[in-house]
Amino acid sequence: MGEDTKTKGKSSKDISQKFPHTYAILLFIVILGAALSYIIPAGEYERVEVEDRVEVIGGSFHSVEQNPVSFMDLIMAIPTGLNEAADIIFYIFLIGGAFGVIRKTGALEAIIQKVMNNVQKNELLVIPIIMTVFSILGFTTGMSEEAIIFVPIGIMLSVALGYDALVGTAMVTLGAAAGFIGGMFNPFTVGIAHGIAELPIFSGWAFRLAVYFVVLLIGILFVMSYAKKVKKNPKSSLVYEESQTGQLNFTEDALVLTELRKRHIVIIVLFALTIAINVYGIFVHGWFLTELAANFFIVGIIIGFVGGLKLNTVFDAFIDGMKIVVYGAIIVGFARAILVVLESGLIIDTIIYSLSAVLDNVPTALTAIGMLGVQVIINFFIPSGSGQAMTTMPIMVPISDLQGISRQVAVLAYQYGDAITNSIIPTSASLMGVLAVAGIPYIKWVKFVWKLIIIWLIIAAIALVIATLINLQ
């Protein structure tokens, strides 16, 4: 036993030395961004506010006085990033707290037990069912950060069925991502982009629907293939070591199955009702993170009392839930700090301008793919879908006009470039939050998902070529 412990400790040390900590990766990028502010010429686009939306004026880029990031600005970037991302950070904390209360009632475990009894030997069908459901939320409500609250359910169900935390996380996040990529009725990406491009909102939905089906099918097959491998040999899991050393937040030890009772059903109904209210609020009243977090906070307290918990126990469970997501909540601020230094150094517009200028040398037939490549790179710096739309679409629309490409294709290039890489880039707040909830190291997630990201990008490139050839309107 002593030899096994020694070997396991050495293995963990080797891994930690081989792969830098996620915080270290983000800090390095922040420092690199500050250094680039001394090298890259400063520049800005002129912007104008149109109906509460700031738009970039195409062709307005101009050089400005160099404004390199000082040492003081650099060390302030992290706290500034935390402050600017406060809405997302506290959203994650409040969602984590609500889930802590729900888990304390035993309702999640009871539902998992019920599902296990029902699926029996057909447990592999759970993957396509769950991924399809979340994909629908992805293309209708633009589910991104909201997926965080469902990760514990996905993981515990996955572990209970003999898979691992990666499968549970992928069922939820990659399902939502497939829908987000499809984007047929996503108001935060396609809706905004259509408005800027002066196209009928949600036009071209049939073409997007066809691409969505392909993207979702490939995603389901990818996750099912990995799940089968883990089911057959648990040691083949990419997070096997983490599961053995207790680094994952939701494992077999965390899953205590209980009998489904009436109060559990009421709790699940309350939770589902909260989701429905939030969806209604998003579409009808324009709710965003603050309103959504407030609803989950209130329902978390109510669920605690419905579950028979005492007042102090409710808040103890709430705090326990928040502890689980601390890692990812703070990472959101680190990711935002990257944008802080690029904006402070006045070089983010220069970077965008340079990438856009490359398209002038691309053959017309491949311009859409060039646009996709530019959007993929820009998405690393501007992971916000709505922010990227407002920044790049005023530039990409004139380019598409000059190149004889329909504006619908320009919107598609933005849409795919923004959505696909959100599942792998370290600047994605939703991805980092999800991995924090799961306890999955970022490097392990990259190992798991990179092949799927490449396949999705290839599908997107093919779709863009077809859209160009048929002159999609």
Backbone torsions as a table, in degrees:
resi	resn	phi	psi	omega
1	MET	NA	-39.3	179.4
2	GLY	-61.3	-37.0	-178.9
3	GLU	-68.7	-39.5	179.1
4	ASP	-63.9	-41.4	179.8
5	THR	-63.6	-40.4	-179.8
6	LYS	-65.3	-42.5	179.6
7	THR	-64.3	-43.7	-179.2
8	LYS	-62.9	-41.0	179.6
9	GLY	-64.8	-39.2	179.0
10	LYS	-65.8	-39.8	-179.7
11	SER	-63.1	-43.6	179.7
12	SER	-63.4	-38.8	180.0
13	LYS	-66.7	-42.2	179.4
14	ASP	-60.5	-42.5	-179.2
15	ILE	-64.2	-43.5	-178.6
16	SER	-65.6	-31.1	178.4
17	GLN	-77.6	-31.8	-176.8
18	LYS	-75.6	-38.7	-176.7
19	PHE	-115.5	125.9	178.8
20	PRO	-68.3	152.7	177.3
21	HIS	-62.4	147.9	-179.7
22	THR	-57.6	-40.5	177.6
23	TYR	-62.3	-37.4	179.4
24	ALA	-65.5	-39.8	178.7
25	ILE	-61.2	-47.3	-178.6
26	LEU	-66.5	-39.7	178.9
27	LEU	-63.5	-39.7	177.9
28	PHE	-61.3	-41.9	-179.9
29	ILE	-65.8	-36.9	177.3
30	VAL	-62.1	-45.9	179.6
31	ILE	-64.6	-40.6	178.2
32	LEU	-61.8	-42.9	178.3
33	GLY	-60.1	-40.7	177.9
34	ALA	-64.7	-41.3	179.6
35	ALA	-64.1	-38.8	-179.8
36	LEU	-65.0	-23.6	179.9
37	SER	-67.6	-14.7	176.4
38	TYR	-90.4	-14.4	-173.9
39	ILE	-109.6	-46.6	-177.4
40	ILE	-77.8	130.4	178.8
41	PRO	-60.6	137.9	179.3
42	ALA	-74.5	146.4	179.8
43	GLY	-163.4	161.6	-178.4
44	GLU	-146.0	150.7	168.3
45	TYR	-95.7	149.2	170.1
46	GLU	-78.4	141.8	-178.1
47	ARG	-127.7	150.5	-179.5
48	VAL	-134.7	143.6	179.7
49	GLU	-89.6	121.2	-179.8
50	VAL	-125.4	112.2	179.5
51	GLU	51.4	54.5	178.7
52	ASP	64.3	20.5	179.2
53	ARG	-130.8	127.2	179.7
54	VAL	-86.4	124.3	-178.7
55	GLU	-117.9	147.4	175.8
56	VAL	-83.0	136.1	178.0
57	ILE	-89.0	113.9	-179.4
58	GLY	-59.5	138.5	178.9
59	GLY	80.1	5.0	-177.3
60	SER	-97.7	4.6	-177.5
61	PHE	-63.0	136.6	179.3
62	HIS	-150.6	154.3	178.9
63	SER	-74.4	147.0	176.0
64	VAL	-132.1	170.9	-179.2
65	GLU	-61.6	135.8	-179.2
66	GLN	-57.3	137.4	-178.6
67	ASN	-136.3	67.1	-177.0
68	PRO	-61.1	147.6	-179.2
69	VAL	-73.7	121.2	-179.7
70	SER	-76.5	168.5	178.4
71	PHE	-60.8	-39.8	-179.9
72	MET	-65.7	-41.6	177.3
73	ASP	-62.8	-37.3	-179.4
74	LEU	-63.6	-48.1	-177.2
75	ILE	-72.3	-18.8	176.9
76	MET	-87.0	-9.1	-175.5
77	ALA	-61.5	-41.1	-178.3
78	ILE	-65.4	-54.0	178.2
79	PRO	-62.3	-33.0	176.7
80	THR	-65.7	-42.0	177.5
81	GLY	-61.4	-41.2	177.6
82	LEU	-62.2	-40.9	-179.4
83	ASN	-67.4	-44.0	-177.8
84	GLU	-69.9	-26.0	180.0
85	ALA	-99.9	18.8	-174.2
86	ALA	-58.2	-37.4	-177.9
87	ASP	-63.3	-41.3	178.8
88	ILE	-70.9	-42.3	-177.5
89	ILE	-60.8	-49.5	-178.9
90	PHE	-72.9	-26.2	172.2
91	TYR	-60.1	-47.0	179.6
92	ILE	-62.3	-43.7	179.5
93	PHE	-60.7	-46.9	-177.6
94	LEU	-68.3	-36.9	176.2
95	ILE	-65.9	-43.0	177.7
96	GLY	-60.6	-40.7	178.5
97	GLY	-63.9	-43.1	179.0
98	ALA	-61.8	-41.3	178.8
99	PHE	-68.1	-30.8	176.2
100	GLY	-61.3	-39.9	178.5
101	VAL	-68.4	-45.3	-180.0
102	ILE	-59.3	-43.6	179.7
103	ARG	-64.7	-35.4	-179.0
104	LYS	-63.8	-29.8	-180.0
105	THR	-74.2	-17.1	-178.8
106	GLY	83.5	4.2	-177.1
107	ALA	-65.2	-41.3	-179.4
108	LEU	-62.0	-46.8	-179.5
109	GLU	-62.3	-38.1	-179.8
110	ALA	-65.0	-41.9	178.2
111	ILE	-64.0	-41.4	179.1
112	ILE	-61.1	-42.1	177.7
113	GLN	-60.4	-42.1	180.0
114	LYS	-63.7	-43.8	179.2
115	VAL	-63.3	-42.4	179.8
116	MET	-59.8	-42.0	-179.8
117	ASN	-65.6	-31.9	-177.1
118	ASN	-81.2	-41.0	-176.1
119	VAL	-75.9	-31.6	178.8
120	GLN	47.5	-116.0	-176.0
121	LYS	-85.8	-1.6	179.8
122	ASN	-102.9	33.0	-174.6
123	GLU	-63.7	-23.6	-179.0
124	LEU	-65.7	-20.9	177.9
125	LEU	-69.1	-17.4	179.4
126	VAL	-61.4	-37.1	-177.0
127	ILE	-61.6	-55.3	179.4
128	PRO	-64.2	-33.1	-179.9
129	ILE	-65.6	-50.4	-178.2
130	ILE	-65.0	-43.7	-179.0
131	MET	-63.8	-37.3	179.1
132	THR	-66.7	-43.2	179.8
133	VAL	-60.4	-46.7	-178.3
134	PHE	-71.4	-27.4	176.8
135	SER	-67.0	-34.6	177.0
136	ILE	-63.5	-41.6	176.2
137	LEU	-65.4	-31.4	-179.7
138	GLY	-67.2	-43.1	-176.8
139	PHE	-90.3	-3.5	177.5
140	THR	-107.0	-42.7	-177.0
141	THR	-110.4	-0.9	-178.2
142	GLY	65.9	37.5	-177.0
143	MET	-55.1	125.4	177.5
144	SER	-141.5	-86.6	176.6
145	GLU	-58.8	-30.3	-177.3
146	GLU	-63.3	-22.0	-179.2
147	ALA	-65.6	-21.9	-177.7
148	ILE	-55.3	-39.4	-173.5
149	ILE	-69.8	-17.8	-177.5
150	PHE	-96.7	-10.0	-175.8
151	VAL	-59.7	-44.6	178.7
152	PRO	-56.2	-40.4	178.8
153	ILE	-63.0	-47.1	-179.4
154	GLY	-60.2	-42.5	-177.6
155	ILE	-68.2	-46.9	-178.0
156	MET	-64.8	-37.5	176.3
157	LEU	-65.6	-42.8	-179.6
158	SER	-62.5	-46.6	179.6
159	VAL	-63.3	-40.9	180.0
160	ALA	-63.6	-29.5	-179.4
161	LEU	-90.0	3.0	175.7
162	GLY	95.7	12.9	177.8
163	TYR	-101.1	-152.4	179.0
164	ASP	-132.5	-177.3	-176.7
165	ALA	-65.2	-30.0	178.8
166	LEU	-64.2	-41.9	178.6
167	VAL	-63.4	-45.7	179.7
168	GLY	-61.8	-41.9	178.6
169	THR	-67.7	-41.9	-177.9
170	ALA	-66.5	-38.2	179.9
171	MET	-56.0	-41.6	-177.2
172	VAL	-80.3	-56.7	-170.8
173	THR	-74.2	-41.4	180.0
174	LEU	-74.7	-27.4	173.3
175	GLY	-64.5	-48.9	178.2
176	ALA	-63.2	-37.3	-179.5
177	ALA	-64.3	-40.1	178.9
178	ALA	-60.3	-41.7	177.2
179	GLY	-68.8	-38.1	178.7
180	PHE	-63.4	-37.7	176.8
181	ILE	-66.0	-43.5	177.7
182	GLY	-59.8	-49.9	170.3
183	GLY	59.1	19.3	-173.3
184	MET	-51.5	-41.1	-177.3
185	PHE	-130.1	33.4	-179.6
186	ASN	-81.9	110.0	-175.9
187	PRO	-70.8	-22.0	-174.2
188	PHE	-86.9	-15.6	178.8
189	THR	-120.5	-72.6	-178.1
190	VAL	-62.0	-40.8	179.9
191	GLY	-59.8	-48.3	179.6
192	ILE	-66.2	-44.5	-179.1
193	ALA	-61.7	-40.3	177.9
194	HIS	-63.9	-37.9	178.2
195	GLY	-63.2	-44.3	180.0
196	ILE	-66.8	-39.4	-178.8
197	ALA	-79.6	-0.4	-179.9
198	GLU	57.2	43.9	176.0
199	LEU	-110.4	154.7	175.1
200	PRO	-57.2	130.8	-175.3
201	ILE	-60.5	134.5	-179.8
202	PHE	63.2	21.4	174.2
203	SER	-68.9	157.9	-178.2
204	GLY	73.2	19.4	-175.0
205	TRP	-66.6	-30.2	-178.4
206	ALA	-65.8	-42.6	177.7
207	PHE	-63.8	-43.9	178.8
208	ARG	-62.0	-37.2	179.7
209	LEU	-61.6	-43.6	179.9
210	ALA	-62.4	-43.5	178.8
211	VAL	-65.7	-39.5	179.2
212	TYR	-57.4	-44.7	179.9
213	PHE	-59.4	-41.3	179.8
214	VAL	-66.9	-46.0	-179.3
215	VAL	-61.2	-45.7	-179.5
216	LEU	-64.7	-44.0	-179.4
217	LEU	-60.7	-45.2	179.0
218	ILE	-63.1	-40.3	178.8
219	GLY	-63.0	-43.7	178.8
220	ILE	-63.1	-46.7	179.8
221	LEU	-62.2	-37.2	179.8
222	PHE	-63.9	-48.9	-178.9
223	VAL	-67.1	-40.6	179.9
224	MET	-64.1	-38.0	179.1
225	SER	-62.5	-45.6	178.8
226	TYR	-66.4	-40.4	-179.1
227	ALA	-61.6	-41.6	178.5
228	LYS	-61.7	-39.8	-179.4
229	LYS	-65.6	-41.9	179.4
230	VAL	-68.8	-38.8	179.0
231	LYS	-61.1	-40.1	-178.9
232	LYS	-73.4	-39.4	-178.7
233	ASN	-141.9	96.5	-177.9
234	PRO	-54.6	-28.8	-179.2
235	LYS	-71.0	-13.1	177.6
236	SER	-78.9	-7.8	178.7
237	SER	-62.1	136.5	178.6
238	LEU	-68.0	-20.1	179.4
239	VAL	-113.2	27.3	-179.4
240	TYR	-60.8	-44.4	-179.1
241	GLU	-63.7	-41.7	178.6
242	GLU	-63.0	-36.9	179.1
243	SER	-68.6	-30.4	-179.3
244	GLN	-79.8	-30.1	-177.6
245	THR	-95.2	3.0	176.5
246	GLY	76.5	20.8	-179.0
247	GLN	-80.4	-22.4	180.0
248	LEU	-79.2	146.7	-175.9
249	ASN	-80.4	-24.3	-177.4
250	PHE	-131.8	104.3	-178.7
251	THR	-129.0	-172.6	179.2
252	GLU	-58.1	-34.8	-178.6
253	ASP	-68.1	-26.6	-178.7
254	ALA	-84.0	-10.3	-175.1
255	LEU	-102.6	106.7	177.5
256	VAL	-113.5	106.0	-174.0
257	LEU	-74.8	136.0	-179.9
258	THR	-131.5	164.0	179.7
259	GLU	-74.0	140.0	179.8
260	LEU	-74.1	122.4	-179.4
261	ARG	-116.5	172.7	-178.1
262	LYS	-61.7	-40.1	-178.8
263	ARG	-65.3	-30.5	176.3
264	HIS	-66.5	-40.8	178.8
265	ILE	-63.9	-41.6	178.2
266	VAL	-61.8	-40.9	179.6
267	ILE	-62.4	-44.9	179.8
268	ILE	-65.6	-38.2	178.1
269	VAL	-64.5	-42.7	177.7
270	LEU	-61.3	-41.3	179.5
271	PHE	-64.9	-45.5	179.0
272	ALA	-62.9	-38.0	178.9
273	LEU	-64.5	-38.0	177.7
274	THR	-62.8	-41.9	177.0
275	ILE	-60.4	-45.3	-179.1
276	ALA	-62.7	-41.6	179.0
277	ILE	-63.9	-40.3	179.5
278	ASN	-64.9	-41.6	178.4
279	VAL	-61.9	-43.4	177.7
280	TYR	-61.1	-43.6	-179.4
281	GLY	-64.4	-37.3	179.4
282	ILE	-61.9	-46.8	-174.6
283	PHE	-80.2	-38.4	-173.2
284	VAL	-91.2	-40.3	-174.1
285	HIS	-113.7	1.5	177.6
286	GLY	69.0	32.0	179.3
287	TRP	-63.9	152.8	174.2
288	PHE	-136.5	-150.2	-168.8
289	LEU	-59.6	-41.0	-176.5
290	THR	-62.7	-47.4	179.6
291	GLU	-65.5	-41.4	-179.9
292	LEU	-64.0	-43.1	179.9
293	ALA	-64.1	-39.7	179.8
294	ALA	-61.1	-42.5	179.7
295	ASN	-63.3	-42.8	-179.7
296	PHE	-68.9	-33.3	177.2
297	PHE	-63.0	-48.2	-179.2
298	ILE	-63.2	-46.3	-177.5
299	VAL	-67.1	-30.0	176.8
300	GLY	-62.0	-43.3	178.9
301	ILE	-65.9	-45.8	-179.8
302	ILE	-60.8	-44.4	-179.5
303	ILE	-61.7	-36.7	178.5
304	GLY	-58.9	-44.7	179.6
305	PHE	-70.4	-39.4	176.9
306	VAL	-61.6	-35.1	-179.9
307	GLY	-78.6	1.4	176.4
308	GLY	85.2	15.8	-179.8
309	LEU	-85.2	146.3	175.5
310	LYS	-78.9	163.3	-174.5
311	LEU	-55.1	-50.3	-179.6
312	ASN	-63.9	-36.8	179.7
313	THR	-66.2	-37.2	178.3
314	VAL	-58.6	-47.4	-176.6
315	PHE	-77.4	-27.1	172.0
316	ASP	-63.3	-43.6	178.4
317	ALA	-65.9	-35.7	179.3
318	PHE	-63.1	-44.3	178.9
319	ILE	-66.0	-41.2	177.7
320	ASP	-59.6	-40.2	178.7
321	GLY	-64.6	-38.9	179.1
322	MET	-68.3	-33.8	179.3
323	LYS	-59.8	-36.2	-176.9
324	ILE	-63.6	-33.4	-174.1
325	VAL	-101.8	9.0	-180.0
326	VAL	-56.5	-45.8	-176.8
327	TYR	-54.6	-51.3	-177.4
328	GLY	-74.8	-32.3	-179.4
329	ALA	-63.7	-43.8	-179.3
330	ILE	-72.3	-31.8	178.3
331	ILE	-60.6	-31.4	178.2
332	VAL	-57.5	-42.5	178.5
333	GLY	-65.3	-39.0	177.3
334	PHE	-62.9	-42.0	179.6
335	ALA	-64.5	-40.9	179.0
336	ARG	-64.9	-29.9	-179.1
337	ALA	-61.4	-28.7	176.9
338	ILE	-60.6	-46.2	179.1
339	LEU	-67.4	-32.5	-180.0
340	VAL	-60.5	-46.5	-177.7
341	VAL	-71.0	-36.2	179.1
342	LEU	-66.8	-38.7	178.0
343	GLU	-72.8	-40.0	-179.8
344	SER	-64.2	-37.1	179.6
345	GLY	-81.8	0.0	179.0
346	LEU	56.5	36.8	-179.5
347	ILE	-115.5	-6.7	-176.8
348	ILE	-66.7	-37.8	177.9
349	ASP	-69.3	-33.1	177.4
350	THR	-64.4	-41.9	178.9
351	ILE	-62.3	-46.5	-179.9
352	ILE	-62.9	-43.1	-179.8
353	TYR	-62.4	-43.2	-178.8
354	SER	-64.8	-42.4	179.1
355	LEU	-65.8	-39.3	-179.9
356	SER	-67.5	-36.0	-178.1
357	ALA	-64.7	-26.5	179.9
358	VAL	-59.7	-31.5	-176.5
359	LEU	-63.9	-20.1	179.6
360	ASP	-63.7	-23.8	-177.2
361	ASN	-100.2	9.0	-178.4
362	VAL	-98.1	134.4	176.4
363	PRO	-54.5	146.8	-175.2
364	THR	-53.7	-42.8	-177.2
365	ALA	-63.0	-24.3	-176.8
366	LEU	-109.1	6.4	-178.4
367	THR	-58.9	-40.3	-179.2
368	ALA	-61.1	-39.2	178.0
369	ILE	-68.1	-36.9	175.9
370	GLY	-62.0	-40.9	176.5
371	MET	-61.0	-41.7	178.5
372	LEU	-59.1	-45.7	179.8
373	GLY	-61.4	-42.0	178.6
374	VAL	-63.4	-43.7	-179.5
375	GLN	-64.9	-36.3	178.4
376	VAL	-62.0	-43.9	-179.6
377	ILE	-68.7	-44.9	-180.0
378	ILE	-62.7	-33.1	-178.6
379	ASN	-61.6	-26.8	176.9
380	PHE	-63.7	-37.5	-177.6
381	PHE	-89.3	-29.5	179.6
382	ILE	-126.9	78.1	-176.6
383	PRO	-71.8	-7.7	177.3
384	SER	-77.1	122.6	-179.2
385	GLY	-60.5	-47.1	-179.8
386	SER	-67.8	-38.5	178.3
387	GLY	-64.8	-41.3	178.5
388	GLN	-66.9	-37.5	178.9
389	ALA	-62.2	-45.7	-178.0
390	MET	-69.8	-25.0	-178.7
391	THR	-85.3	-43.2	-171.2
392	THR	-98.6	-31.4	-176.0
393	MET	-61.9	-38.2	176.4
394	PRO	-62.7	-18.5	177.9
395	ILE	-91.7	-43.7	-175.8
396	MET	-71.2	-31.7	-179.8
397	VAL	-63.7	-49.6	176.5
398	PRO	-61.0	-35.9	178.3
399	ILE	-62.6	-43.2	-179.8
400	SER	-64.3	-36.9	177.7
401	ASP	-63.9	-44.3	-178.7
402	LEU	-67.1	-32.6	-177.9
403	GLN	-87.9	-1.8	-179.9
404	GLY	74.0	28.6	179.6
405	ILE	-110.2	141.1	-178.5
406	SER	-64.7	149.3	178.9
407	ARG	-64.4	-26.7	178.1
408	GLN	-61.5	-36.9	178.2
409	VAL	-67.3	-38.6	177.7
410	ALA	-62.0	-39.1	177.4
411	VAL	-65.7	-41.8	177.9
412	LEU	-59.9	-44.1	-179.3
413	ALA	-61.2	-44.0	176.5
414	TYR	-62.2	-47.6	-175.9
415	GLN	-57.6	-49.5	-178.6
416	TYR	-71.7	-39.2	179.5
417	GLY	-63.9	-35.0	178.3
418	ASP	-75.5	-45.9	-167.7
419	ALA	-77.2	-43.1	-170.1
420	ILE	-65.1	-48.3	-174.5
421	THR	-77.8	-6.3	175.2
422	ASN	-59.7	-20.9	-178.1
423	SER	-86.4	6.0	-178.3
424	ILE	-142.5	-23.9	-175.4
425	ILE	-75.1	140.3	-177.8
426	PRO	-73.6	-11.0	177.9
427	THR	-86.8	-1.0	179.0
428	SER	-79.7	112.4	-178.0
429	ALA	-62.3	-39.7	-178.3
430	SER	-66.3	-41.5	179.2
431	LEU	-63.1	-46.3	-178.5
432	MET	-64.9	-36.5	177.1
433	GLY	-65.5	-41.6	178.8
434	VAL	-62.5	-46.6	-178.8
435	LEU	-65.3	-32.7	178.0
436	ALA	-67.1	-43.9	178.3
437	VAL	-60.8	-40.9	-178.1
438	ALA	-77.5	-25.9	-175.0
439	GLY	80.4	19.5	-178.3
440	ILE	-90.6	125.4	177.1
441	PRO	-60.9	142.2	-177.9
442	TYR	-57.8	-42.1	-178.2
443	ILE	-61.0	-39.0	179.4
444	LYS	-66.5	-37.8	177.9
445	TRP	-64.6	-41.4	178.5
446	VAL	-60.9	-42.8	177.2
447	LYS	-58.5	-37.3	-177.6
448	PHE	-74.1	-42.5	-164.7
449	VAL	-102.0	-12.4	-169.6
450	TRP	-61.7	-36.3	179.7
451	LYS	-65.1	-40.5	178.6
452	LEU	-65.0	-38.9	179.5
453	ILE	-61.5	-42.4	178.6
454	ILE	-63.5	-43.7	179.1
455	ILE	-61.8	-44.5	178.9
456	TRP	-62.0	-39.2	178.9
457	LEU	-65.9	-36.9	177.2
458	ILE	-65.3	-43.2	177.2
459	ILE	-59.7	-43.2	179.7
460	ALA	-62.9	-42.4	-180.0
461	ALA	-62.5	-43.8	178.4
462	ILE	-62.8	-42.9	179.6
463	ALA	-60.8	-39.8	-179.4
464	LEU	-67.2	-38.9	177.0
465	VAL	-63.1	-44.8	179.5
466	ILE	-63.1	-44.8	-179.6
467	ALA	-60.8	-36.8	177.9
468	THR	-67.7	-43.6	-178.1
469	LEU	-65.5	-37.0	-179.0
470	ILE	-90.2	0.3	-179.4
471	ASN	53.5	55.7	-177.7
472	LEU	-57.0	130.0	-179.5
473	GLN	-111.6	NA	NA
